[in-house]
């Protein structure tokens, strides 16, 4: 999923050790968990507004432009 129009990645230095090339990416596991939760809630019938309000109430940061 692309949250807020941005794909969530971690810097390569934080990714598991291996040889990297320009353009390689690693998934940000913390942000991926929020994305999975969002999809799960939505597929369970929860309105997107409710999902957003819950995430805000829990202090989950909104996507940032990079």
LUMKEBA-109468 format. One record per residue: x, y, z of N, C-alpha, C, O, CB in turn; residue number from 1; residue in one letter. Coordinates in steps of 0.001 Angstrom, whole numbers, plus 500000, padded with zeros to 6 digits. Glycine has a CB too. Layout:
<nodes>
+--------+--------+--------+--------+--------+--------+--------+--------+--------+--------+--------+--------+--------+--------+--------+-----+------+
:     nX :     nY :     nZ :    caX :    caY :    caZ :     cX :     cY :     cZ :     oX :     oY :     oZ :    cbX :    cbY :    cbZ : seq : type :
+--------+--------+--------+--------+--------+--------+--------+--------+--------+--------+--------+--------+--------+--------+--------+-----+------+
:      X :      Y :      Z :      X :      Y :      Z :      X :      Y :      Z :      X :      Y :      Z :      X :      Y :      Z : NUM :    a :
...
+--------+--------+--------+--------+--------+--------+--------+--------+--------+--------+--------+--------+--------+--------+--------+-----+------+
</nodes>
This chain:
<nodes>
+--------+--------+--------+--------+--------+--------+--------+--------+--------+--------+--------+--------+--------+--------+--------+-----+------+
:     nX :     nY :     nZ :    caX :    caY :    caZ :     cX :     cY :     cZ :     oX :     oY :     oZ :    cbX :    cbY :    cbZ : seq : type :
+--------+--------+--------+--------+--------+--------+--------+--------+--------+--------+--------+--------+--------+--------+--------+-----+------+
: 500847 : 498827 : 500000 : 500000 : 500000 : 500000 : 500888 : 501229 : 500000 : 501989 : 501220 : 500552 : 499038 : 500002 : 501214 :   1 :    x :
: 500411 : 502252 : 499394 : 501127 : 503506 : 499376 : 500332 : 504491 : 500215 : 499328 : 505034 : 499754 : 501341 : 504027 : 497921 :   2 :    x :
: 500767 : 504720 : 501426 : 500071 : 505601 : 502359 : 500362 : 507055 : 502029 : 501522 : 507467 : 502006 : 500478 : 505290 : 503808 :   3 :    x :
: 499335 : 507825 : 501778 : 499531 : 509237 : 501497 : 500368 : 509495 : 500269 : 500970 : 510561 : 500140 : 500159 : 509897 : 502661 :   4 :    x :
: 500416 : 508534 : 499363 : 501163 : 508707 : 498133 : 502646 : 508412 : 498261 : 503407 : 508660 : 497325 : 500985 : 510083 : 497644 :   5 :    x :
: 503074 : 507881 : 499411 : 504490 : 507604 : 499631 : 504657 : 506159 : 500059 : 503902 : 505656 : 500891 : 505089 : 508559 : 500689 :   6 :    x :
: 505635 : 505502 : 499495 : 505953 : 504130 : 499888 : 506871 : 504193 : 501095 : 507794 : 505007 : 501133 : 506617 : 503330 : 498713 :   7 :    x :
: 506626 : 503340 : 502081 : 507402 : 503358 : 503323 : 508634 : 502475 : 503202 : 508520 : 501264 : 503008 : 506538 : 502901 : 504506 :   8 :    x :
: 509820 : 503084 : 503316 : 511083 : 502362 : 503260 : 511980 : 502836 : 504394 : 511781 : 503919 : 504944 : 511777 : 502559 : 501888 :   9 :    x :
: 512949 : 502031 : 504734 : 513975 : 502446 : 505692 : 515264 : 502702 : 504913 : 515458 : 502155 : 503828 : 514191 : 501357 : 506815 :  10 :    x :
: 516141 : 503535 : 505471 : 517429 : 503734 : 504803 : 518160 : 502406 : 504691 : 517979 : 501522 : 505528 : 518295 : 504765 : 505566 :  11 :    x :
: 518972 : 502266 : 503678 : 519670 : 501003 : 503451 : 520586 : 500634 : 504616 : 520825 : 499451 : 504859 : 520478 : 501080 : 502167 :  12 :    x :
: 521099 : 501622 : 505334 : 521979 : 501332 : 506457 : 521250 : 500542 : 507537 : 521883 : 499812 : 508300 : 522538 : 502625 : 507040 :  13 :    x :
: 519912 : 500678 : 507612 : 519134 : 499980 : 508627 : 518691 : 498602 : 508160 : 518189 : 497806 : 508954 : 517926 : 500803 : 509012 :  14 :    x :
: 518871 : 498322 : 506900 : 518428 : 497047 : 506338 : 519445 : 495953 : 506674 : 520592 : 496248 : 507009 : 518235 : 497160 : 504799 :  15 :    x :
: 519019 : 494697 : 506584 : 519957 : 493598 : 506862 : 521215 : 493711 : 505999 : 521179 : 494230 : 504883 : 519274 : 492238 : 506619 :  16 :    x :
: 522295 : 493227 : 506527 : 523594 : 493362 : 505879 : 523687 : 492511 : 504605 : 523494 : 491296 : 504658 : 524703 : 492970 : 506851 :  17 :    x :
: 523973 : 493126 : 503494 : 524270 : 492477 : 502216 : 524770 : 493556 : 501274 : 524781 : 494733 : 501636 : 523008 : 491733 : 501623 :  18 :    x :
: 525180 : 493180 : 500080 : 525664 : 494168 : 499112 : 524479 : 494855 : 498456 : 523621 : 494191 : 497875 : 526569 : 493505 : 498041 :  19 :    x :
: 524423 : 496165 : 498543 : 523330 : 496945 : 497968 : 523795 : 497704 : 496745 : 524967 : 498054 : 496601 : 522758 : 497912 : 498998 :  20 :    x :
: 522836 : 497945 : 495870 : 523087 : 498764 : 494699 : 522159 : 499962 : 494764 : 521168 : 499948 : 495494 : 522882 : 497957 : 493380 :  21 :    x :
: 522480 : 500998 : 494003 : 521635 : 502184 : 493963 : 520204 : 501790 : 493626 : 519970 : 501007 : 492705 : 522172 : 503205 : 492940 :  22 :    x :
: 519248 : 502334 : 494372 : 517845 : 502052 : 494115 : 517277 : 500914 : 494941 : 516061 : 500719 : 494942 : 517661 : 501748 : 492686 :  23 :    x :
: 518115 : 500150 : 495649 : 517618 : 499086 : 496518 : 516812 : 499700 : 497660 : 517102 : 500811 : 498105 : 518790 : 498228 : 497072 :  24 :    x :
: 515813 : 498981 : 498124 : 514968 : 499461 : 499215 : 514702 : 498326 : 500192 : 514804 : 497149 : 499845 : 513638 : 500034 : 498673 :  25 :    x :
: 514357 : 498701 : 501422 : 513951 : 497742 : 502447 : 512650 : 498247 : 503051 : 512475 : 499455 : 503217 : 515063 : 497558 : 503549 :  26 :    x :
: 511745 : 497353 : 503380 : 510441 : 497738 : 503938 : 510605 : 498159 : 505391 : 511317 : 497510 : 506158 : 509422 : 496571 : 503826 :  27 :    x :
: 509944 : 499250 : 505764 : 509898 : 499704 : 507146 : 508840 : 498860 : 507855 : 507647 : 499050 : 507622 : 509577 : 501251 : 507245 :  28 :    x :
: 509258 : 497939 : 508711 : 508342 : 496977 : 509326 : 507309 : 497635 : 510234 : 506170 : 497172 : 510292 : 509125 : 495960 : 510115 :  29 :    x :
: 507671 : 498695 : 510940 : 506712 : 499372 : 511819 : 505594 : 500013 : 510993 : 504418 : 499894 : 511336 : 507427 : 500446 : 512683 :  30 :    x :
: 505961 : 500685 : 509913 : 504953 : 501314 : 509063 : 504139 : 500264 : 508318 : 502946 : 500457 : 508084 : 505614 : 502273 : 508068 :  31 :    x :
: 504768 : 499162 : 507946 : 504044 : 498094 : 507257 : 502969 : 497495 : 508154 : 501907 : 497100 : 507673 : 505013 : 497002 : 506797 :  32 :    x :
: 503239 : 497426 : 509454 : 502245 : 496903 : 510396 : 501013 : 497804 : 510436 : 499886 : 497314 : 510510 : 502854 : 496773 : 511807 :  33 :    x :
: 501225 : 499115 : 510386 : 500096 : 500064 : 510376 : 499312 : 499907 : 509079 : 498082 : 499948 : 509089 : 500596 : 501537 : 510535 :  34 :    x :
: 500002 : 499731 : 507982 : 499333 : 499567 : 506691 : 498509 : 498284 : 506672 : 497369 : 498287 : 506207 : 500362 : 499556 : 505547 :  35 :    x :
: 499078 : 497185 : 507175 : 498317 : 495927 : 507253 : 497078 : 496091 : 508119 : 495996 : 495627 : 507758 : 499197 : 494796 : 507809 :  36 :    x :
: 497234 : 496748 : 509256 : 496101 : 496984 : 510153 : 495018 : 497799 : 509465 : 493833 : 497488 : 509576 : 496563 : 497697 : 511424 :  37 :    x :
: 495430 : 498848 : 508751 : 494473 : 499701 : 508054 : 493663 : 498889 : 507048 : 492440 : 499013 : 506991 : 495198 : 500856 : 507348 :  38 :    x :
: 494334 : 498069 : 506262 : 493626 : 497234 : 505288 : 492707 : 496233 : 505978 : 491572 : 496032 : 505544 : 494625 : 496494 : 504395 :  39 :    x :
: 493182 : 495608 : 507040 : 492377 : 494630 : 507772 : 491107 : 495276 : 508317 : 490015 : 494727 : 508175 : 493192 : 494012 : 508920 :  40 :    x :
: 491256 : 496445 : 508942 : 490089 : 497157 : 509482 : 489116 : 497537 : 508379 : 487904 : 497388 : 508538 : 490528 : 498411 : 510240 :  41 :    x :
: 489639 : 498028 : 507265 : 488782 : 498451 : 506160 : 488022 : 497260 : 505564 : 486826 : 497348 : 505287 : 489619 : 499144 : 505072 :  42 :    x :
: 488736 : 496149 : 505373 : 488090 : 494957 : 504817 : 487063 : 494364 : 505778 : 486149 : 493658 : 505354 : 489138 : 493905 : 504472 :  43 :    x :
: 487212 : 494650 : 507071 : 486253 : 494187 : 508072 : 485027 : 495095 : 508127 : 484097 : 494849 : 508894 : 486916 : 494118 : 509449 :  44 :    x :
: 485033 : 496156 : 507300 : 483874 : 497030 : 507221 : 483974 : 498323 : 508011 : 483005 : 499079 : 508083 : 482701 : 496299 : 507672 :  45 :    x :
: 485117 : 498584 : 508598 : 485278 : 499813 : 509373 : 485444 : 500991 : 508415 : 486252 : 500919 : 507490 : 486498 : 499710 : 510339 :  46 :    x :
: 484687 : 502083 : 508622 : 484823 : 503251 : 507745 : 486229 : 503859 : 507828 : 486859 : 503842 : 508886 : 483772 : 504311 : 508110 :  47 :    x :
: 486708 : 504393 : 506707 : 488050 : 504966 : 506668 : 488199 : 506129 : 507652 : 489272 : 506323 : 508223 : 488376 : 505434 : 505254 :  48 :    x :
: 487144 : 506890 : 507849 : 487203 : 507999 : 508818 : 487444 : 507461 : 510234 : 488225 : 508035 : 510993 : 485887 : 508832 : 508776 :  49 :    x :
: 486778 : 506371 : 510581 : 486954 : 505765 : 511899 : 488381 : 505253 : 512058 : 488995 : 505425 : 513111 : 485946 : 504618 : 512110 :  50 :    x :
: 488899 : 504631 : 511020 : 490283 : 504137 : 511059 : 491235 : 505305 : 511296 : 492135 : 505215 : 512131 : 490650 : 503393 : 509737 :  51 :    x :
: 491041 : 506386 : 510574 : 491910 : 507563 : 510717 : 491808 : 508155 : 512120 : 492824 : 508513 : 512715 : 491547 : 508631 : 509671 :  52 :    x :
: 490604 : 508259 : 512645 : 490424 : 508807 : 513993 : 491119 : 507934 : 515042 : 491743 : 508452 : 515968 : 488926 : 508936 : 514321 :  53 :    x :
: 491010 : 506618 : 514899 : 491675 : 505709 : 515837 : 493189 : 505844 : 515764 : 493860 : 505899 : 516795 : 491268 : 504264 : 515555 :  54 :    x :
: 493728 : 505899 : 514553 : 495177 : 506051 : 514399 : 495651 : 507371 : 515001 : 496688 : 507417 : 515662 : 495572 : 505974 : 512912 :  55 :    x :
: 494893 : 508446 : 514772 : 495248 : 509750 : 515353 : 495185 : 509707 : 516870 : 496075 : 510231 : 517541 : 494315 : 510849 : 514823 :  56 :    x :
: 494142 : 509087 : 517424 : 493967 : 508997 : 518873 : 495137 : 508216 : 519502 : 495565 : 508523 : 520615 : 492609 : 508316 : 519215 :  57 :    x :
: 495644 : 507214 : 518787 : 496764 : 506409 : 519280 : 498119 : 507060 : 519034 : 499149 : 506536 : 519459 : 496739 : 505048 : 518632 :  58 :    x :
: 498121 : 508198 : 518351 : 499375 : 508906 : 518112 : 500214 : 508346 : 516980 : 501415 : 508609 : 516911 : 500180 : 508902 : 519344 :  59 :    x :
: 499602 : 507576 : 516094 : 500341 : 507046 : 514941 : 500619 : 508215 : 514001 : 499685 : 508894 : 513577 : 499534 : 505894 : 514205 :  60 :    x :
: 501879 : 508460 : 513669 : 502200 : 509605 : 512821 : 501656 : 509443 : 511398 : 501635 : 508346 : 510840 : 503705 : 509808 : 512777 :  61 :    x :
: 501226 : 510554 : 510841 : 500745 : 510567 : 509447 : 501945 : 510448 : 508521 : 503067 : 510774 : 508909 : 499926 : 511874 : 509132 :  62 :    x :
: 501711 : 509978 : 507286 : 502816 : 509898 : 506316 : 503410 : 511286 : 506086 : 502695 : 512288 : 506075 : 502326 : 509290 : 504968 :  63 :    x :
: 504707 : 511326 : 505907 : 505437 : 512584 : 505666 : 505963 : 512592 : 504240 : 506373 : 511555 : 503717 : 506611 : 512762 : 506685 :  64 :    x :
: 505953 : 513750 : 503619 : 506602 : 513883 : 502306 : 508100 : 513706 : 502505 : 508655 : 514150 : 503510 : 506281 : 515277 : 501635 :  65 :    x :
: 508736 : 513073 : 501570 : 510181 : 512822 : 501720 : 510952 : 513613 : 500714 : 512180 : 513538 : 500679 : 510506 : 511336 : 501570 :  66 :    x :
+--------+--------+--------+--------+--------+--------+--------+--------+--------+--------+--------+--------+--------+--------+--------+-----+------+
</nodes>
